[in-house]
Amino acid sequence: MTHKISVFGEDISFECGESETVLDAAERAGFSIPYSCRKGVCSSCEGVITSGEAVVRGQGVCVGPASGVLLCQARPRTNLEIVPRNIKKTDPVSRKIFEAKVRKIEQPTPDVSVINLRFPIGNRSVFQAGQYLSVLMPDGDSRNYSMANPPHQNDGVELHIRHVSGGKFSQTVLANLEKGSILSVELPFGNFTLNENTEVPAILIATGTGFAPIKSIVEHQIREGGSRPLHLYWGANTEADIYLRSLPEMWAAKHDWFTFTPVLSEPPSAWKGRTGFVHKAVQSDFPDMSDLEVYACGAPMMIDAASKDFCAESKLDRAAFYSDAFVPSGEPADDLPA
């Protein structure tokens, strides 16, 4: 059975089956709703059900009016009227699966691998700076990784992968990868991309390998000759965790529109830079964020704290906060309500 999904205040509607999510149905119909993890963890897709009833994994049965509904997990039981954070018309999603060959593996630190994959000859992928792909594992499971290369380098992808002790992908796949190995990947996913409708200064915040999509975004602006002011804050525990520090330092030296600030939570005694929580360093520099956009990628705890504090304390418009939370991959374990 299918149900009609209508967007309150907009001339937008689409059909959604009871077995698919509102997010999936919207994409199939050619509409883009904000999302990041697609697993009901990051809250990027939160919206409002003004009328109707839906089963929402992790939230139970939601009957309108209901706010804070995870549209990536909501499956309709009736016709629905919704208010997403925003929605826009796009081309229908056209994802592709490639059998990609490992071209090079580098390990800038003991717990991070930079993997370059090459698509089969003659194959290229269309994606936007900041999007991610899904590595399809032999048992049907998957793992999501942001693409660190800019869109014009589309005959392959660059992935920054953190080694997770006891992690399924780390133990069964990553540990055995070598030059020439084949990975099955599907792309593109996500909408963690720069808002093209404004030139206001943007704050970029990364923790750990959250630097990967930021790298894609900045290198795309360099390629396109853009000049929008971008200020990157890269938060980490130690200096070694800022595993490609020389790269943003080079960008800052070459482009007056780009600024780089590393922030360490566990600095050595010789460290002369910023310390503490990365989002607090941002607030110290920008106590008034009313005329800024923020793009945060990495640990969910950082993203949650930054979103709450920036909006509550620094006048940031909630609609100007974009995020990509790096959450565990694989299907959620909790069951849907009956």
Secondary structure as GFF3:
##gff-version 3
##sequence-region A 1 338
A	DSSP	beta_strand	2	7	.	.	.	ID=ss1
A	DSSP	beta_strand	13	17	.	.	.	ID=ss2
A	DSSP	alpha_helix	22	28	.	.	.	ID=ss3
A	DSSP	beta_strand	31	32	.	.	.	ID=ss4
A	DSSP	beta_strand	46	51	.	.	.	ID=ss5
A	DSSP	beta_strand	53	56	.	.	.	ID=ss6
A	DSSP	beta_strand	60	63	.	.	.	ID=ss7
A	DSSP	beta_strand	66	70	.	.	.	ID=ss8
A	DSSP	beta_strand	74	76	.	.	.	ID=ss9
A	DSSP	beta_strand	80	83	.	.	.	ID=ss10
A	DSSP	beta_strand	88	89	.	.	.	ID=ss11
A	DSSP	beta_strand	96	109	.	.	.	ID=ss12
A	DSSP	beta_strand	112	118	.	.	.	ID=ss13
A	DSSP	beta_strand	132	136	.	.	.	ID=ss14
A	DSSP	beta_strand	142	146	.	.	.	ID=ss15
A	DSSP	beta_strand	156	162	.	.	.	ID=ss16
A	DSSP	alpha_helix	168	172	.	.	.	ID=ss17
A	DSSP	three_ten_helix	174	176	.	.	.	ID=ss18
A	DSSP	beta_strand	182	189	.	.	.	ID=ss19
A	DSSP	beta_strand	202	207	.	.	.	ID=ss20
A	DSSP	three_ten_helix	208	210	.	.	.	ID=ss21
A	DSSP	alpha_helix	211	224	.	.	.	ID=ss22
A	DSSP	beta_strand	230	236	.	.	.	ID=ss23
A	DSSP	three_ten_helix	239	241	.	.	.	ID=ss24
A	DSSP	alpha_helix	246	254	.	.	.	ID=ss25
A	DSSP	beta_strand	258	264	.	.	.	ID=ss26
A	DSSP	beta_strand	274	275	.	.	.	ID=ss27
A	DSSP	alpha_helix	278	285	.	.	.	ID=ss28
A	DSSP	beta_strand	293	298	.	.	.	ID=ss29
A	DSSP	alpha_helix	300	313	.	.	.	ID=ss30
A	DSSP	three_ten_helix	318	320	.	.	.	ID=ss31
A	DSSP	beta_strand	321	325	.	.	.	ID=ss32
###
